[in-house]
Structure formats: C-alpha cells, structure tokens
C-alpha cells in the first residue's frame, strides 16, 4: 500500500506531463503567403485557405491546401501547413506524414523538425520524437520550444537523466526559464534526488513567485523531504495564486482527498467544476466523496455527468450503481449500471473491476 505522501506525489506527477508538454507552433501563415512567381490558381487557393483558417474552418482549409499541393507538389511550406492543421485536429499520424513530406523537400528546416517531434510525441513514439527535437535544436540552437519538447519527451519515456541534461542545455540558452527549473525539479524527484529537486524548484519559485504550478511541485518535493507543514503550505499557496484555474483547483482537491480532508476536497472539486465544467475527473472524484459520505443524490448527479460525457467510463458506471443501491428502492437500475460496468471492465482486462462488479451484482440479485 502506498502511504499518503507517496499518493500525494503520484498525484502531482500525473499533472507534470500536461504542465511541461510543448505546444505546436503556428505555421499556416507561411502557407497562406502568395508567391508572385506562382500561377494565379495556386495563389487564389492559398488566399482562400488563409481566410478559412482565419475563420476557424480547419476542415475546409485542409481541403483547399490539399488542392494546392497538386498544383505545387515541390512546395514544402504547403505540406507543413497541412501538417499543422491536421495536428490541430488531433490527427497526429497524418500530420507526421505531412511534416515528413515537407522535410524531404527541406530537411534543414528547424520548424518542420519541431513539428515532426511534436506530432510523434503525441503518438507516443518518443524515441523518434526526441530525434526530431534534437535535430531542431541543432539546426537552431536558440529554438526554445524544441529544447522544451526534447526534455518533456525524455521525461515521458522515463529517461530522467536525459531530461535533466536537456533542461540544463535549455537554461544555457534561456537562463531565466522558470519552466525548465520547475520541470527539472520533478525529474530530480523521480530520481529520488530530493535535495537537488528542492534546489531547482526553489530557483523556479524565485523566478516565478506567482506561479501555482511551481508551488504544487514544490509542495510535492517538501512532502518527499519530510516537511509536511511546508508541503501543505505550498499547496495552499497554489490555491490562492490560481483561484480561477480549474486544473489547479482539481489538483488541490486531489491533495486534500489523499489527506482525507474530504470537506476541503469537495469544495476544491466544486470550484474546479465551476471554472471548468468539462473537467469530468473532478465530477468523478466528487462523486466518490459523495458516495463515501452517503450523499447518494449528489453522487448520482456527479456520476450521471461523467457517464453522459464518457459512456465508456467503467468506474463511473460502477459508482452510479453503488449510489442507486445506497439510495434504496432502485435496485433494478443499479443492476443495469453494474452490468455495464462489468462489461466495460471485461473489455479493459481490469480483473479487480470485474470482481467487484460481479460481487455487487451477486449481492443485489440475491435480494430479488
């Protein structure tokens, strides 16, 4: 069994990837620039594509730019523009292919290498993504997003030593980059080098004293160091610094839940949902607490929201079944949700979930 401190740190690690993940850089304006040497039809297509992008009509913009490729198949910027738009839609496999096409025509373009790294990282092809990011940094040493992408990718694949080296290289280019210090602190913490983690996280705090994400990471490091009061104080400061950031409030809720301060956790989850209604993880966590407190009506409402947004969430179906069972006189409905939970757990190969669903069904069916 994990102790509370380990659970707290694990909770923070779950948020680190999102915090340190780079973003795709805008490239479509390159595609939209008309080339005076090109024919009028191509220029018209590029201009039409630009207007569609400006209007947010990504699908039709891609269609227009694809037509432009047939008119100018040796133009790498058109391929990269399509790649960027496909990445925006989450079609990372297609985007990667277009970036590769662009790089065949212009292999020394640092922006194309960065885009390829970004798409491959999202496909969890971390080795190939790291290679692309490295090429981007070699082609353009001050390419800060590429350095960040490389470090984040190495962190994701569990190469914490490599991630630390990448962040250190980034800091030679941008010495006041607090994000690098912040993420590097978590890499040191993963290596169990708590004192070094605290050192670099405190440096991040000096550079960015009002960043809630730094306080959350610093809190995790302080807990690992054994300074429980300091850790909780850092988490509380994070909540004060980002009172309108739903993700931060959710993290605070997770921390309070592990601390078994369920009232504070519930309030944090509710703040998270008020700020970010689509945060289904907060609804699920709130439902879990409501269930434990025998607030069955509240739990039913919370789990219903999760199921409406994610019909394949097995734990939400199970939680709904438990809430209906606790409510009383709704056993038939509870059985339906337990059966769905069982089906989903079986599909996922979740043995523990299968066993608890079967046990719940057996208990209710006995009463019928």
ABEGO torsion letter per residue (X at the ends): XBBAAAAAAAAAAAAAAAAABBBBBBAAAAAABBBAABBAAAAAAAAAAAAAAAAGBAAAAAAAAAAAAAABAABAAAAAAAAAAAAAAGBAAAAAAAAAAAAAABAABAAAAAAAAAAAAAAGBAAAAAAAAAAAAAABAABAAAAAAAAAAAAAAGBAAAAAAAAAAAAAABAABAAAAAAAAAAAAAAGBAAAAAAAAAAAAAABAABAAAAAAAAAAAAAAGBAAAAAAAAAAAAAABAABAAAAAAAAAAAAAAGBAAAAAAAAAAAAAABAABAAAAAAAAAAAAAAGBAAAAAAAAAAAAAABAABAAAAAAAAAAAAAAEGAAAAAAAAAAAAAAAAAAAGBAAAAAAAAAAAAAAAAAX
